[in-house]
Amino acid sequence: MGRVQLWYKVLKNYLLGNVVTPTDIGNSYDLVSSSYNDRFLNIMHKYNIVMLSQISLPEQAKVLDLACGTGFNSEYLLGLRPNYTIDGVDISEGMLKEAALRLRGKVNLYQDSMLSFLKNCKDEEYHMIICSWALKYQPPLEVLKECNRALKPGGQIAVILNSRHTLPEIRRIYKHLLIRNSKGIKKLMLELPNPKNEKHLKKWFIKAGFEEIYTFGGAEKFRFDSTEDMTQWVTSTGALAGFDIMVDLHDRNIKEQVSNLFRQFGIMTVTHDFVWGRAKKCE
Ligand SMILES: C[S@@+](CC[C@H](N)C(=O)[O-])C[C@H]1O[C@@H](n2cnc3c(N)ncnc32)[C@H](O)[C@@H]1O
């Protein structure tokens, strides 16, 4: 019965076009903006640094930090090259507030979606574009093509994002959560267009017109002592942004269900599987 009701809800919302929008995703990030640095970046920033260290840094550059979040990448680059001019864009007001605290006026911050911002950029405006943990939130190929247009000849791009195989533990329990709470579903969160693997990311770079492409894959396993801690973690990092709208993952009762499902399935780890890469625009 639960499954039938879920399919009915999914079909109804799909036909009515009730799907999670970029603004909804921004709202999800607003809710985790104060815990994002401690819970997610605290561990994952090492991969941001690996990604950034793939770029050769000229003395002077105009940089776009796309979906800049709380501003880690911009701060890191300014630490190495204080003369850089950096524009940071993000859809979440909450994340931008955290970025403003971190960056203290050293970066121009804009609240906008990646595609809308890029479409308003002039051709060949930037020497460098970086985008970490966000390319999936808008059609990636479209974003990469716009990045190519906005980069100067020889300009560099670096991205890191989850792969299609990320968070297998959450996938395992999420459908059960949906079945149990199908009544409350008001919007659908569609599958995010993450790349299958590093070869897939390379194909995107090629299709978007880039050359000198290098892509890699990696994974980070988070281990927890209790399913309550794990639930608190997954609901306060942004990892489930958008999925928290389909089922309210900030509700106490739902969190308890998540924790119980983890226990029932013997899940005590969460795996972030990801790919990253860099490429250049033709000279
Ligand atoms: C996981 S965080 C990554 C933030 C930052 N790049 C970092 O490495 O810490 C994802 C960010 O993407 C932003 N975001 C999501 N969808 C977006 C969109 N369509 N346009 C711009 N920013 C978006 C979120 O608000 C959030 O700050």
The ligand as an SDF file (V2000), in Angstrom:
LIG
                    3D

 27 29  0  0  0  0  0  0  0  0999 V2000
   28.3880   21.7990   -0.9790 C   0  0  0  0  0  0  0  0  0  0  0  0
   28.2820   23.5190   -1.0730 S   0  0  0  0  0  0  0  0  0  0  0  0
   29.8870   23.9350   -1.7280 C   0  0  0  0  0  0  0  0  0  0  0  0
   30.3100   25.3290   -1.3630 C   0  0  0  0  0  0  0  0  0  0  0  0
   31.7600   25.6730   -1.7190 C   0  0  0  0  0  0  0  0  0  0  0  0
   31.9700   25.6420   -3.1420 N   0  0  0  0  0  0  0  0  0  0  0  0
   32.7020   24.7630   -0.9970 C   0  0  0  0  0  0  0  0  0  0  0  0
   33.4910   24.0580   -1.6300 O   0  0  0  0  0  0  0  0  0  0  0  0
   32.6710   24.7630    0.2470 O   0  0  0  0  0  0  0  0  0  0  0  0
   27.2480   23.7750   -2.4760 C   0  0  0  0  0  0  0  0  0  0  0  0
   26.9380   25.2410   -2.7000 C   0  0  0  0  0  0  0  0  0  0  0  0
   26.2630   25.3710   -3.9440 O   0  0  0  0  0  0  0  0  0  0  0  0
   25.2960   26.3870   -3.7950 C   0  0  0  0  0  0  0  0  0  0  0  0
   24.3090   26.2220   -4.8610 N   0  0  0  0  0  0  0  0  0  0  0  0
   23.4150   25.2220   -5.0190 C   0  0  0  0  0  0  0  0  0  0  0  0
   22.7310   25.3960   -6.1590 N   0  0  0  0  0  0  0  0  0  0  0  0
   23.2100   26.5210   -6.7240 C   0  0  0  0  0  0  0  0  0  0  0  0
   22.9020   27.2190   -7.9250 C   0  0  0  0  0  0  0  0  0  0  0  0
   21.9780   26.7690   -8.7950 N   0  0  0  0  0  0  0  0  0  0  0  0
   23.5840   28.3500   -8.1940 N   0  0  0  0  0  0  0  0  0  0  0  0
   24.5180   28.8320   -7.3290 C   0  0  0  0  0  0  0  0  0  0  0  0
   24.8390   28.2100   -6.1830 N   0  0  0  0  0  0  0  0  0  0  0  0
   24.2110   27.0590   -5.8890 C   0  0  0  0  0  0  0  0  0  0  0  0
   24.7460   26.1620   -2.4040 C   0  0  0  0  0  0  0  0  0  0  0  0
   24.0550   27.2650   -1.9050 O   0  0  0  0  0  0  0  0  0  0  0  0
   26.0250   25.8350   -1.6470 C   0  0  0  0  0  0  0  0  0  0  0  0
   26.6120   26.9820   -1.1100 O   0  0  0  0  0  0  0  0  0  0  0  0
  1  2  1  0
  2  3  1  0
  2 10  1  0
  3  4  1  0
  4  5  1  0
  5  6  1  0
  5  7  1  0
  7  8  2  0
  7  9  1  0
 10 11  1  0
 11 12  1  0
 11 26  1  0
 12 13  1  0
 13 14  1  0
 13 24  1  0
 14 15  1  0
 14 23  1  0
 15 16  2  0
 16 17  1  0
 17 18  1  0
 17 23  2  0
 18 19  1  0
 18 20  2  0
 20 21  1  0
 21 22  2  0
 22 23  1  0
 24 25  1  0
 24 26  1  0
 26 27  1  0
M  CHG  2   2   1   9  -1
M  END
$$$$
